[in-house]
Amino acid sequence: MKPVIRLATAFSILATGCAFGAEQHVVCPARLEPDAVQPNRPPSGWQLHMLRPVYLTEGGMLHGPPAESAFLVPDGGTSRKVGKQSGETQHWSFDVPHGYTKWMYCGYGGGGATLKLFRQVAEGATECTLSSQSADGVIKEVVEFVCK
């Protein structure tokens, strides 16, 4: 059972493209409302409903389309903690063989974040950075990707 997600309204785009040095800025929605998940093909005799919003819990990058699940480990990153607040930055550099796409994702719902939104990274991007702020394991500030 896989829910269909309306991606057109799910990502907030601040700028697009990477041609001529332009940056691609993408901000993950802080939460997904129940109407963002539409029933696709639940098991026979069942109906799928999302009863309450789910909150953003993670973000990352993939090599190739989401169906291949080729999640990338960051090249590096920084983490800082002040009291219960923590901030994290992760960075990926791409030396991707021709023909492979790069994707970013935003995960929702907690441990393992099985509900994910995916967005393709602009073709010319050679690196992406993810920034987030959290408290007690819950993301308090939006996850933002900057790809160039």
C-alpha positions, -999 to +999 in steps of 0.1 A: +000+000+000+017+032-012+000+066-007+000+091-036+014+124-026+005+157-043+040+170-048+030+202-067+019+219-034+042+200-011+075+217-017+081+255-015+104+266-042+124+298-037+145+295-069+150+269-095+177+257-119+214+255-117+223+268-151+249+295-151+256+292-114+221+297-102+212+281-069+183+258-062+167+265-028+141+240-016+124+241+018+106+210+032+071+216+045+071+216+083+042+191+083+019+173+059-018+177+063-042+147+060-054+158+025-018+156+012-020+118+011-045+104-013-056+068-013-041+049-042-046+011-039-052-001-004-057-038+001-091-051-010-118-041+014-097-014+031-097+024+030-066+046+036-070+078+057-045+100+073-061+112+105-038+139+116-008+159+104+026+143+103+057+164+112+090+167+094+117+145+110+145+142+084+159+151+051+186+137+027+198+129-008+195+100-032+215+088-062+190+078-089+152+078-087+133+072-054+122+037-064+159+026-064+163+037-027+200+047-032+203+069-002+235+089+000+257+093+030+268+130+034+304+139+026+306+159+057+286+180+081+285+200+113+264+197+144+260+221+173+239+219+204+228+246+228+206+232+256+178+212+240+183+229+207+206+215+180+215+226+145+228+204+118+243+210+084+251+181+059+269+184+026+270+163-005+293+167-035+284+149-067+306+131-092+277+112-107+281+091-138+261+104-168+225+093-169+219+092-131+197+117-115+200+132-080+171+136-057+164+153-023+139+140+002+119+152+033+108+125+057+078+126+080+064+107+109+093+098+132+117+069+134+125+057+099+102+084+084+084+060+061+064+089+045+088+108+022+085+136-003+110+135-032+122+163-056+147+160-083+178+181-080+186+204-110+207+185-135+237+209-134+241+207-096+275+196-083+268+199-046+239+202-021+238+214+015+209+206+040+204+228+071+180+221+100+173+231+136+157+207+161+147+203+198+143+169+215+145+151+181+117+172+165+126+196+137+117+231+148+130+250+119+125+240+083+149+218+065+164+237+036+183+223+007+207+246-013+220+230-044+244+246-069 
